[in-house]
Amino acid sequence: AMGHNVVFLVAEADAGAFATAAAAARDRDYIPAELEDQILAATKLLGPGESDTIEFTAPTEPGDYEFLCSFPAHLFAGMRGVMTVE
């Protein structure tokens, strides 16, 4: 059924384009292979009652780095945010 993840993107990434491509990547848990170079870190796709932990070093380049749930339509439903590096 429905899953959730958190995908942190590089500053230059277009979150909308990433989410659109992700919708067609069902066999890869909604992580499009052609855009993997735009990912800083990501959790696995999680179902009810599941959890995951990720650790990563934030970029040193100041800027805004979007994060989102790449499950189809979740970005557009508001499952997104911004990590600001100063």
N, CA, C and O atoms as a Tinker XYZ file with bonds, in Angstrom:
   344  protein
     1  N      0.837000   -1.179000    0.000000    73     2
     2  CA     0.000000    0.000000    0.000000    64     1     3
     3  C      0.884000    1.245000    0.000000    63     2     4     5
     4  O      1.694000    1.435000   -0.908000    81     3
     5  N      0.734000    2.067000    0.988000    73     3     6
     6  CA     1.437000    3.351000    1.019000    64     5     7
     7  C      2.668000    3.260000    1.904000    63     6     8     9
     8  O      2.640000    2.621000    2.956000    81     7
     9  N      3.748000    3.902000    1.474000    73     7    10
    10  CA     4.970000    3.951000    2.255000    64     9    11
    11  C      5.451000    5.375000    2.401000    63    10    12    13
    12  O      4.916000    6.300000    1.790000    81    11
    13  N      6.467000    5.531000    3.218000    73    11    14
    14  CA     7.082000    6.832000    3.420000    64    13    15
    15  C      8.593000    6.670000    3.497000    63    14    16    17
    16  O      9.097000    5.628000    3.914000    81    15
    17  N      9.299000    7.702000    3.092000    73    15    18
    18  CA    10.745000    7.778000    3.259000    64    17    19
    19  C     11.105000    9.247000    3.426000    63    18    20    21
    20  O     10.247000   10.125000    3.335000    81    19
    21  N     12.370000    9.499000    3.669000    73    19    22
    22  CA    12.886000   10.868000    3.676000    64    21    23
    23  C     14.110000   10.865000    2.784000    63    22    24    25
    24  O     15.036000   10.079000    2.987000    81    23
    25  N     14.114000   11.750000    1.792000    73    23    26
    26  CA    15.221000   11.859000    0.847000    64    25    27
    27  C     15.746000   13.287000    0.901000    63    26    28    29
    28  O     15.012000   14.229000    0.599000    81    27
    29  N     17.011000   13.456000    1.282000    73    27    30
    30  CA    17.665000   14.763000    1.301000    64    29    31
    31  C     18.350000   14.962000   -0.041000    63    30    32    33
    32  O     19.115000   14.106000   -0.486000    81    31
    33  N     18.077000   16.094000   -0.686000    73    31    34
    34  CA    18.607000   16.375000   -2.015000    64    33    35
    35  C     19.724000   17.411000   -1.980000    63    34    36    37
    36  O     19.807000   18.220000   -1.056000    81    35
    37  N     20.585000   17.375000   -3.001000    73    35    38
    38  CA    21.617000   18.397000   -3.144000    64    37    39
    39  C     20.940000   19.735000   -3.419000    63    38    40    41
    40  O     19.785000   19.776000   -3.843000    81    39
    41  N     21.652000   20.815000   -3.182000    73    39    42
    42  CA    21.073000   22.163000   -3.302000    64    41    43
    43  C     20.534000   22.457000   -4.696000    63    42    44    45
    44  O     19.532000   23.157000   -4.837000    81    43
    45  N     21.182000   21.936000   -5.713000    73    43    46
    46  CA    20.790000   22.244000   -7.096000    64    45    47
    47  C     19.597000   21.421000   -7.580000    63    46    48    49
    48  O     19.051000   21.704000   -8.647000    81    47
    49  N     19.188000   20.424000   -6.830000    73    47    50
    50  CA    18.130000   19.517000   -7.274000    64    49    51
    51  C     16.775000   20.220000   -7.333000    63    50    52    53
    52  O     16.487000   21.122000   -6.547000    81    51
    53  N     15.973000   19.793000   -8.264000    73    51    54
    54  CA    14.596000   20.260000   -8.406000    64    53    55
    55  C     13.704000   19.204000   -7.752000    63    54    56    57
    56  O     13.499000   18.132000   -8.321000    81    55
    57  N     13.179000   19.494000   -6.578000    73    55    58
    58  CA    12.391000   18.516000   -5.829000    64    57    59
    59  C     11.169000   18.040000   -6.615000    63    58    60    61
    60  O     10.820000   16.861000   -6.555000    81    59
    61  N     10.523000   18.930000   -7.342000    73    59    62
    62  CA     9.360000   18.545000   -8.137000    64    61    63
    63  C      9.725000   17.566000   -9.235000    63    62    64    65
    64  O      9.019000   16.580000   -9.448000    81    63
    65  N     10.820000   17.826000   -9.935000    73    63    66
    66  CA    11.278000   16.921000  -10.988000    64    65    67
    67  C     11.698000   15.583000  -10.392000    63    66    68    69
    68  O     11.443000   14.530000  -10.976000    81    67
    69  N     12.345000   15.628000   -9.221000    73    67    70
    70  CA    12.751000   14.387000   -8.557000    64    69    71
    71  C     11.513000   13.559000   -8.206000    63    70    72    73
    72  O     11.473000   12.359000   -8.477000    81    71
    73  N     10.511000   14.192000   -7.606000    73    71    74
    74  CA     9.293000   13.477000   -7.209000    64    73    75
    75  C      8.558000   12.914000   -8.414000    63    74    76    77
    76  O      8.013000   11.813000   -8.342000    81    75
    77  N      8.534000   13.641000   -9.507000    73    75    78
    78  CA     7.876000   13.155000  -10.720000    64    77    79
    79  C      8.578000   11.915000  -11.251000    63    78    80    81
    80  O      7.923000   10.939000  -11.618000    81    79
    81  N      9.907000   11.945000  -11.295000    73    79    82
    82  CA    10.679000   10.778000  -11.746000    64    81    83
    83  C     10.524000    9.621000  -10.766000    63    82    84    85
    84  O     10.467000    8.462000  -11.176000    81    83
    85  N     10.457000    9.927000   -9.482000    73    83    86
    86  CA    10.330000    8.889000   -8.454000    64    85    87
    87  C      9.030000    8.100000   -8.610000    63    86    88    89
    88  O      8.994000    6.900000   -8.336000    81    87
    89  N      7.975000    8.764000   -9.044000    73    87    90
    90  CA     6.679000    8.091000   -9.188000    64    89    91
    91  C      6.747000    6.908000  -10.144000    63    90    92    93
    92  O      5.960000    5.968000  -10.027000    81    91
    93  N      7.681000    6.949000  -11.087000    73    91    94
    94  CA     7.832000    5.866000  -12.064000    64    93    95
    95  C      8.857000    4.821000  -11.623000    63    94    96    97
    96  O      9.142000    3.884000  -12.369000    81    95
    97  N      9.412000    4.972000  -10.422000    73    95    98
    98  CA    10.483000    4.083000   -9.960000    64    97    99
    99  C      9.989000    3.141000   -8.858000    63    98   100   101
   100  O     10.671000    2.933000   -7.854000    81    99
   101  N      8.821000    2.589000   -9.054000    73    99   102
   102  CA     8.239000    1.701000   -8.042000    64   101   103
   103  C      9.159000    0.534000   -7.695000    63   102   104   105
   104  O      9.295000    0.177000   -6.524000    81   103
   105  N      9.786000   -0.058000   -8.703000    73   103   106
   106  CA    10.656000   -1.221000   -8.487000    64   105   107
   107  C     11.934000   -0.880000   -7.724000    63   106   108   109
   108  O     12.663000   -1.779000   -7.304000    81   107
   109  N     12.209000    0.414000   -7.544000    73   107   110
   110  CA    13.390000    0.867000   -6.795000    64   109   111
   111  C     12.971000    1.649000   -5.546000    63   110   112   113
   112  O     13.701000    2.527000   -5.084000    81   111
   113  N     11.800000    1.328000   -5.006000    73   111   114
   114  CA    11.269000    2.006000   -3.820000    64   113   115
   115  C     11.190000    3.517000   -4.008000    63   114   116   117
   116  O     11.449000    4.286000   -3.082000    81   115
   117  N     10.829000    3.925000   -5.214000    73   115   118
   118  CA    10.590000    5.331000   -5.568000    64   117   119
   119  C     11.844000    6.207000   -5.462000    63   118   120   121
   120  O     11.776000    7.387000   -5.119000    81   119
   121  N     12.989000    5.587000   -5.768000    73   119   122
   122  CA    14.256000    6.312000   -5.896000    64   121   123
   123  C     14.700000    6.141000   -7.346000    63   122   124   125
   124  O     15.159000    5.060000   -7.716000    81   123
   125  N     14.576000    7.175000   -8.175000    73   123   126
   126  CA    14.928000    7.034000   -9.595000    64   125   127
   127  C     16.442000    6.883000   -9.787000    63   126   128   129
   128  O     17.216000    7.726000   -9.333000    81   127
   129  N     16.854000    5.814000  -10.454000    73   127   130
   130  CA    18.275000    5.525000  -10.666000    64   129   131
   131  C     18.985000    6.679000  -11.358000    63   130   132   133
   132  O     20.132000    6.985000  -11.032000    81   131
   133  N     18.319000    7.317000  -12.302000    73   131   134
   134  CA    18.950000    8.385000  -13.073000    64   133   135
   135  C     19.182000    9.657000  -12.258000    63   134   136   137
   136  O     19.885000   10.560000  -12.710000    81   135
   137  N     18.600000    9.733000  -11.064000    73   135   138
   138  CA    18.765000   10.926000  -10.225000    64   137   139
   139  C     19.459000   10.619000   -8.888000    63   138   140   141
   140  O     19.448000   11.452000   -7.981000    81   139
   141  N     20.052000    9.447000   -8.765000    73   139   142
   142  CA    20.732000    9.090000   -7.513000    64   141   143
   143  C     21.850000   10.064000   -7.154000    63   142   144   145
   144  O     22.166000   10.235000   -5.976000    81   143
   145  N     22.451000   10.702000   -8.156000    73   143   146
   146  CA    23.530000   11.663000   -7.884000    64   145   147
   147  C     23.001000   12.949000   -7.238000    63   146   148   149
   148  O     23.790000   13.801000   -6.829000    81   147
   149  N     21.685000   13.097000   -7.144000    73   147   150
   150  CA    21.088000   14.269000   -6.506000    64   149   151
   151  C     20.730000   14.016000   -5.041000    63   150   152   153
   152  O     20.182000   14.896000   -4.377000    81   151
   153  N     21.036000   12.824000   -4.535000    73   151   154
   154  CA    20.662000   12.441000   -3.177000    64   153   155
   155  C     21.853000   12.592000   -2.228000    63   154   156   157
   156  O     22.934000   12.059000   -2.480000    81   155
   157  N     21.637000   13.328000   -1.132000    73   155   158
   158  CA    22.636000   13.417000   -0.063000    64   157   159
   159  C     22.515000   12.220000    0.880000    63   158   160   161
   160  O     23.518000   11.629000    1.279000    81   159
   161  N     21.286000   11.873000    1.228000    73   159   162
   162  CA    21.002000   10.758000    2.133000    64   161   163
   163  C     19.534000   10.401000    1.996000    63   162   164   165
   164  O     18.715000   11.233000    1.605000    81   163
   165  N     19.207000    9.154000    2.321000    73   163   166
   166  CA    17.806000    8.728000    2.235000    64   165   167
   167  C     17.554000    7.546000    3.159000    63   166   168   169
   168  O     18.431000    6.710000    3.379000    81   167
   169  N     16.345000    7.495000    3.692000    73   167   170
   170  CA    15.915000    6.314000    4.425000    64   169   171
   171  C     15.385000    5.306000    3.424000    63   170   172   173
   172  O     15.172000    5.623000    2.254000    81   171
   173  N     15.175000    4.094000    3.897000    73   171   174
   174  CA    14.486000    3.115000    3.069000    64   173   175
   175  C     12.998000    3.456000    3.072000    63   174   176   177
   176  O     12.541000    4.248000    3.896000    81   175
   177  N     12.258000    2.870000    2.165000    73   175   178
   178  CA    10.810000    3.052000    2.133000    64   177   179
   179  C     10.216000    2.268000    3.304000    63   178   180   181
   180  O     10.493000    1.079000    3.462000    81   179
   181  N      9.409000    2.928000    4.114000    73   179   182
   182  CA     8.895000    2.345000    5.351000    64   181   183
   183  C      7.385000    2.172000    5.313000    63   182   184   185
   184  O      6.656000    3.001000    4.769000    81   183
   185  N      6.939000    1.080000    5.902000    73   183   186
   186  CA     5.515000    0.827000    6.052000    64   185   187
   187  C      5.097000    1.068000    7.493000    63   186   188   189
   188  O      5.917000    1.494000    8.307000    81   187
   189  N      3.842000    0.806000    7.823000    73   187   190
   190  CA     3.338000    1.020000    9.172000    64   189   191
   191  C      4.183000    0.282000   10.220000    63   190   192   193
   192  O      4.491000   -0.900000   10.064000    81   191
   193  N      4.547000    0.992000   11.280000    73   191   194
   194  CA     5.290000    0.402000   12.380000    64   193   195
   195  C      6.776000    0.222000   12.148000    63   194   196   197
   196  O      7.486000   -0.202000   13.060000    81   195
   197  N      7.274000    0.531000   10.952000    73   195   198
   198  CA     8.701000    0.386000   10.658000    64   197   199
   199  C      9.430000    1.691000   10.948000    63   198   200   201
   200  O      8.823000    2.761000   10.993000    81   199
   201  N     10.729000    1.586000   11.143000    73   199   202
   202  CA    11.544000    2.782000   11.362000    64   201   203
   203  C     12.901000    2.583000   10.702000    63   202   204   205
   204  O     13.285000    1.465000   10.358000    81   203
   205  N     13.605000    3.669000   10.537000    73   203   206
   206  CA    14.942000    3.651000    9.949000    64   205   207
   207  C     15.712000    4.822000   10.542000    63   206   208   209
   208  O     15.121000    5.808000   10.982000    81   207
   209  N     17.009000    4.709000   10.550000    73   207   210
   210  CA    17.884000    5.774000   11.019000    64   209   211
   211  C     18.945000    6.010000    9.967000    63   210   212   213
   212  O     19.519000    5.065000    9.426000    81   211
   213  N     19.203000    7.278000    9.679000    73   211   214
   214  CA    20.313000    7.619000    8.788000    64   213   215
   215  C     21.198000    8.631000    9.501000    63   214   216   217
   216  O     20.727000    9.439000   10.301000    81   215
   217  N     22.460000    8.570000    9.203000    73   215   218
   218  CA    23.415000    9.562000    9.684000    64   217   219
   219  C     24.208000   10.033000    8.480000    63   218   220   221
   220  O     24.666000    9.231000    7.666000    81   219
   221  N     24.362000   11.345000    8.380000    73   219   222
   222  CA    25.159000   11.897000    7.293000    64   221   223
   223  C     25.698000   13.240000    7.729000    63   222   224   225
   224  O     25.170000   13.880000    8.638000    81   223
   225  N     26.754000   13.652000    7.066000    73   223   226
   226  CA    27.356000   14.955000    7.336000    64   225   227
   227  C     26.721000   15.974000    6.407000    63   226   228   229
   228  O     26.713000   15.801000    5.189000    81   227
   229  N     26.191000   17.031000    6.988000    73   227   230
   230  CA    25.589000   18.089000    6.169000    64   229   231
   231  C     26.654000   18.707000    5.275000    63   230   232   233
   232  O     27.824000   18.766000    5.653000    81   231
   233  N     26.260000   19.166000    4.103000    73   231   234
   234  CA    27.223000   19.825000    3.215000    64   233   235
   235  C     27.862000   21.032000    3.897000    63   234   236   237
   236  O     27.256000   21.647000    4.774000    81   235
   237  N     29.075000   21.366000    3.497000    73   235   238
   238  CA    29.743000   22.545000    4.045000    64   237   239
   239  C     29.359000   23.809000    3.284000    63   238   240   241
   240  O     29.548000   24.920000    3.780000    81   239
   241  N     28.822000   23.636000    2.084000    73   239   242
   242  CA    28.404000   24.774000    1.256000    64   241   243
   243  C     27.096000   25.343000    1.798000    63   242   244   245
   244  O     26.093000   24.631000    1.848000    81   243
   245  N     27.088000   26.620000    2.208000    73   243   246
   246  CA    25.846000   27.226000    2.685000    64   245   247
   247  C     24.754000   27.162000    1.614000    63   246   248   249
   248  O     25.026000   27.289000    0.420000    81   247
   249  N     23.545000   26.966000    2.058000    73   247   250
   250  CA    22.423000   26.936000    1.127000    64   249   251
   251  C     21.251000   26.188000    1.702000    63   250   252   253
   252  O     21.290000   25.706000    2.834000    81   251
   253  N     20.203000   26.097000    0.906000    73   251   254
   254  CA    18.991000   25.378000    1.282000    64   253   255
   255  C     18.965000   24.036000    0.567000    63   254   256   257
   256  O     19.129000   23.961000   -0.650000    81   255
   257  N     18.758000   22.991000    1.332000    73   255   258
   258  CA    18.742000   21.623000    0.824000    64   257   259
   259  C     17.372000   21.035000    1.133000    63   258   260   261
   260  O     17.013000   20.847000    2.296000    81   259
   261  N     16.616000   20.747000    0.084000    73   259   262
   262  CA    15.264000   20.231000    0.283000    64   261   263
   263  C     15.296000   18.761000    0.663000    63   262   264   265
   264  O     16.185000   18.015000    0.253000    81   263
   265  N     14.308000   18.357000    1.457000    73   263   266
   266  CA    14.077000   16.943000    1.709000    64   265   267
   267  C     12.607000   16.656000    1.474000    63   266   268   269
   268  O     11.765000   17.544000    1.601000    81   267
   269  N     12.300000   15.409000    1.130000    73   267   270
   270  CA    10.946000   15.052000    0.728000    64   269   271
   271  C     10.688000   13.574000    0.927000    63   270   272   273
   272  O     11.613000   12.784000    1.116000    81   271
   273  N      9.429000   13.216000    0.883000    73   271   274
   274  CA     9.015000   11.828000    0.770000    64   273   275
   275  C      8.815000   11.575000   -0.721000    63   274   276   277
   276  O      8.044000   12.277000   -1.374000    81   275
   277  N      9.515000   10.564000   -1.262000    73   275   278
   278  CA     9.449000   10.341000   -2.705000    64   277   279
   279  C      8.328000    9.395000   -3.127000    63   278   280   281
   280  O      8.202000    9.101000   -4.316000    81   279
   281  N      7.514000    8.911000   -2.198000    73   279   282
   282  CA     6.350000    8.097000   -2.564000    64   281   283
   283  C      5.429000    8.976000   -3.420000    63   282   284   285
   284  O      5.288000   10.166000   -3.138000    81   283
   285  N      4.799000    8.413000   -4.460000    73   283   286
   286  CA     3.995000    9.219000   -5.382000    64   285   287
   287  C      2.996000   10.158000   -4.693000    63   286   288   289
   288  O      2.210000    9.752000   -3.837000    81   287
   289  N      3.059000   11.409000   -5.099000    73   287   290
   290  CA     2.171000   12.503000   -4.690000    64   289   291
   291  C      2.433000   13.037000   -3.281000    63   290   292   293
   292  O      1.821000   14.031000   -2.890000    81   291
   293  N      3.315000   12.413000   -2.512000    73   291   294
   294  CA     3.534000   12.875000   -1.145000    64   293   295
   295  C      4.205000   14.246000   -1.085000    63   294   296   297
   296  O      3.862000   15.056000   -0.224000    81   295
   297  N      5.145000   14.521000   -1.974000    73   295   298
   298  CA     5.754000   15.861000   -2.010000    64   297   299
   299  C      4.667000   16.911000   -2.211000    63   298   300   301
   300  O      4.642000   17.932000   -1.524000    81   299
   301  N      3.779000   16.651000   -3.150000    73   299   302
   302  CA     2.749000   17.615000   -3.501000    64   301   303
   303  C      1.646000   17.698000   -2.436000    63   302   304   305
   304  O      0.839000   18.627000   -2.445000    81   303
   305  N      1.617000   16.721000   -1.518000    73   303   306
   306  CA     0.691000   16.759000   -0.385000    64   305   307
   307  C      1.313000   17.481000    0.810000    63   306   308   309
   308  O      0.686000   17.619000    1.860000    81   307
   309  N      2.556000   17.939000    0.634000    73   307   310
   310  CA     3.196000   18.722000    1.691000    64   309   311
   311  C      4.281000   18.012000    2.471000    63   310   312   313
   312  O      4.819000   18.575000    3.424000    81   311
   313  N      4.616000   16.789000    2.091000    73   311   314
   314  CA     5.666000   16.044000    2.809000    64   313   315
   315  C      7.028000   16.439000    2.273000    63   314   316   317
   316  O      7.659000   15.717000    1.501000    81   315
   317  N      7.452000   17.605000    2.710000    73   315   318
   318  CA     8.723000   18.185000    2.253000    64   317   319
   319  C      9.198000   19.192000    3.282000    63   318   320   321
   320  O      8.438000   19.620000    4.152000    81   319
   321  N     10.452000   19.559000    3.172000    73   319   322
   322  CA    11.022000   20.556000    4.075000    64   321   323
   323  C     12.345000   21.030000    3.530000    63   322   324   325
   324  O     12.775000   20.622000    2.451000    81   323
   325  N     12.987000   21.896000    4.290000    73   323   326
   326  CA    14.265000   22.474000    3.881000    64   325   327
   327  C     15.240000   22.414000    5.049000    63   326   328   329
   328  O     14.916000   22.827000    6.163000    81   327
   329  N     16.425000   21.900000    4.789000    73   327   330
   330  CA    17.537000   21.946000    5.727000    64   329   331
   331  C     18.404000   23.109000    5.280000    63   330   332   333
   332  O     18.910000   23.104000    4.157000    81   331
   333  N     18.586000   24.105000    6.136000    73   331   334
   334  CA    19.396000   25.269000    5.795000    64   333   335
   335  C     20.780000   25.133000    6.404000    63   334   336   337
   336  O     20.924000   24.943000    7.612000    81   335
   337  N     21.791000   25.230000    5.563000    73   335   338
   338  CA    23.183000   25.193000    6.016000    64   337   339
   339  C     23.706000   26.619000    5.948000    63   338   340   341
   340  O     23.655000   27.259000    4.897000    81   339
   341  N     24.212000   27.115000    7.078000    73   339   342
   342  CA    24.715000   28.480000    7.121000    64   341   343
   343  C     26.233000   28.490000    7.196000    63   342   344
   344  O     26.841000   29.559000    7.240000    81   343
